[in-house]
């Protein structure tokens, strides 16, 4: 048999490029006949707060490193609200997140920008701290962590060039979206009318959520995961007292969920109380929307993480389990 001649260099490069493209499409579940595979991901937030939690965080992260996870999502608050918002702290937290074996995606919390105006936190101007956060944690189109994944940023849209922290990515038939919605009144401001920053960010968040649901509907995706930092006050809204800084988000969330055939997993931190429930009600029947689930992550003083098993081929799509964590004694060498 005649020896097979090697492909010319240009054709070899083209084949490698095609293979990479096919692999990327397969990972996104976009190849014809490609079935979405079950996977798991982790949700964390509101840590590290204290000096002790900062010391324990690498050990906590090693626990997640040993799990079979597609990625880890941190829903904000990377320090105590009264801790100083000085430059070294942000780079310290960045180093912690970059040490994650899994891809790590982060969305900002109030403690690291809106609450930096507190005198104990350094009396910083909140928007200045937000812009600094963007420079430190959202420098390029990839996640944090040792094994990064590509992300789409809202700043790719010429209408919203500064919103690098609003992210989107797909995995196995499910769309993931982050929105910059922090606690402490969502940076409404101290006046009766909302601040200019609040209104600009509200426009950006509204457009980002609308585009995400439109994409999920267009591609008949099985589920969508929305991640913010703030607890938007479902219970108060259900009692007729929706907090003004979060009322537009809750109204849009209800509208989009009712128009979506798949499952919606809504993730937040802020009030440090792990829970998994269905607090979003139909406006007429006042019954819970069955395709909507809220998950709140653990928070200081309790360290823990939430494991979500996702399977686009099952009706429920998401299975949620809280995983409390306590430090393990280090073994002697």
Secondary structure, 3 states (H helix, E strand, C coil): CCCCCCCCHHHHHHHHHHHHHHHHHHHCCCCCCCCCCCEEEEEECCCCCCHHHHHHHHHHHHHHHCCCCCEEEECCCCCCCCCCCCHHHHHHHHHHHHCCCCEEEECCCHHHCHHHHCHHHCCCCHHHHHHHHHHHHCCCCECECCCCCECEEHHHCHHHCCCCCCEEEEECCEEEEECCCCHHHHCCCCCCCCCHHHHHHHHHHHHHHHHHHHHHHHCCCCEEEEECCCCCCHHHHHCCCCCHHHHHHHHHHHHHHHCCCCEEEEEECCCCCCEEECCCECCCCCCECCCEEEEECCCCCCCEEEEEEECCCCCCCEEEEEEECCCCCCCCC
